[in-house]
């Protein structure tokens, strides 16, 4: 239940990619949740839960489409499969970037972290509100946000590039040569 709860948004966004009608996607998510519950004993904990759940969601989407046999034009199964694969790859990259962002945020100097936290926490304040809260001019906050975002972007790119250089046993490609 915990894994499903944590992953439900990602699974739903996968389904909505294949079946862009919100109501139908919710129906498929409900069906998928039931199947995940029943088949959880088959889940290999060494695998990625979201990828496994999206595989089940894909099959549930196909079953739903077969049941509906819509009169309107639908995508071929080949195209649907390609869309599903691209979506899964994109989701995996986004999750990797989110993890890298969390690590990069931890590396920020305290003053930069205060600016980011003040700006994005509690419903995104304006730069003027953050400046007032931190006792700094608005223009300084705006410049800091631009600088910090660029630094975070570079840090994320470096973290992703570094993780891609690791082999499956955790050693870098240079260590393996």
FIKETI-489737 format. One record per residue (C-alpha): residue in one letter; x, y, z. Coordinates in steps of 0.02 Angstrom, whole numbers, plus 50000, padded with zeros to 5 digits. Last residue first. Layout:
<bados>
   nulum      c1      c2      c3
       A       X       Y       Z
...
</bados>
This chain:
<bados>
   nulum      c1      c2      c3
       X   51979   50016   49112
       X   51850   49972   49246
       X   51906   50109   49364
       X   51881   50238   49225
       X   51704   50174   49194
       X   51663   50210   49374
       X   51629   50067   49493
       X   51454   50039   49560
       X   51433   49856   49507
       X   51313   49904   49366
       X   51440   50026   49296
       X   51448   50208   49344
       X   51473   50340   49211
       X   51287   50373   49201
       X   51287   50425   49384
       X   51420   50556   49349
       X   51326   50628   49200
       X   51169   50639   49307
       X   51263   50724   49450
       X   51350   50844   49330
       X   51184   50891   49248
       X   51103   50915   49419
       X   51247   51027   49478
       X   51238   51131   49318
       X   51050   51156   49340
       X   51072   51196   49524
       X   51203   51328   49484
       X   51091   51404   49351
       X   50944   51407   49472
       X   51054   51487   49606
       X   51115   51626   49490
       X   50940   51667   49427
       X   50869   51663   49604
       X   51011   51771   49668
       X   50980   51902   49534
       X   50795   51909   49579
       X   50835   51918   49765
       X   50959   52060   49739
       X   50830   52154   49634
       X   50703   52135   49774
       X   50821   52214   49902
       X   50870   52109   50053
       X   50799   52099   50229
       X   50761   51913   50219
       X   50572   51930   50238
       X   50565   52091   50136
       X   50670   52014   49998
       X   50560   51858   50000
       X   50404   51965   49985
       X   50481   52068   49843
       X   50536   51909   49753
       X   50356   51850   49758
       X   50305   51706   49867
       X   50286   51527   49811
       X   50148   51436   49907
       X   50229   51395   50072
       X   50402   51349   50011
       X   50468   51406   49842
       X   50535   51581   49874
       X   50581   51564   50057
       X   50664   51395   50031
       X   50761   51456   49879
       X   50820   51616   49964
       X   50863   51525   50126
       X   50958   51392   50028
       X   51061   51528   49946
       X   51106   51602   50117
       X   51148   51430   50189
       X   51266   51382   50047
       X   51192   51253   49930
       X   51253   51073   49944
       X   51088   51006   50013
       X   50997   51079   49863
       X   51113   50982   49748
       X   51069   50817   49831
       X   50882   50851   49817
       X   50906   50906   49636
       X   50999   50744   49595
       X   50854   50642   49662
       X   50732   50746   49560
       X   50843   50725   49404
       X   50841   50535   49423
       X   50652   50541   49444
       X   50636   50644   49286
       X   50748   50524   49190
       X   50644   50373   49245
       X   50484   50463   49198
       X   50554   50502   49026
       X   50603   50320   48998
       X   50431   50263   49053
       X   50345   50389   48939
       X   50450   50336   48789
       X   50405   50154   48822
       X   50219   50190   48840
       X   50216   50296   48681
       X   50301   50156   48585
       X   50175   50029   48650
       X   50030   50142   48601
       X   50104   50162   48427
       X   50119   49974   48406
       X   49945   49945   48478
       X   49870   50061   48348
       X   49799   50225   48410
       X   49613   50251   48421
       X   49484   50325   48300
       X   49310   50341   48368
       X   49186   50200   48373
       X   49263   50134   48532
       X   49291   49951   48564
       X   49266   49984   48751
       X   49321   49813   48810
       X   49474   49812   48697
       X   49522   49986   48759
       X   49505   49932   48940
       X   49611   49778   48910
       X   49745   49884   48828
       X   49742   50006   48974
       X   49752   49863   49099
       X   49905   49795   49007
       X   49988   49966   49015
       X   49941   49987   49198
       X   50024   49819   49235
       X   50183   49877   49151
       X   50164   50044   49239
       X   50161   49953   49407
       X   50322   49860   49365
       X   50407   50022   49309
       X   50346   50110   49466
       X   50406   49969   49578
       X   50584   49969   49510
       X   50654   49793   49525
       X   50751   49710   49668
       X   50587   49695   49765
       X   50526   49568   49636
       X   50337   49589   49636
       X   50243   49423   49627
       X   50170   49443   49801
       X   50103   49611   49745
       X   49990   49524   49619
       X   49821   49551   49703
       X   49858   49729   49761
       X   49936   49775   49595
       X   49783   49705   49505
       X   49665   49808   49613
       X   49771   49965   49589
       X   49772   49937   49400
       X   49582   49930   49396
       X   49571   50093   49492
       X   49703   50172   49380
       X   49607   50112   49227
       X   49449   50196   49290
       X   49545   50355   49331
       X   49616   50354   49154
       X   49440   50336   49084
       X   49381   50487   49183
       X   49532   50592   49133
       X   49522   50554   48946
       X   49702   50555   48885
       X   49724   50366   48880
       X   49905   50325   48846
       X   49984   50479   48926
       X   49846   50479   49057
       X   49904   50305   49108
       X   50084   50361   49137
       X   50023   50513   49235
       X   49918   50395   49341
       X   50068   50283   49376
       X   50172   50434   49427
       X   50035   50498   49541
       X   50007   50327   49618
       X   50190   50299   49661
       X   50196   50346   49845
       X   50026   50271   49879
       X   50068   50114   49781
       X   50230   50090   49876
       X   50143   50118   50043
       X   50000   50000   50000
</bados>
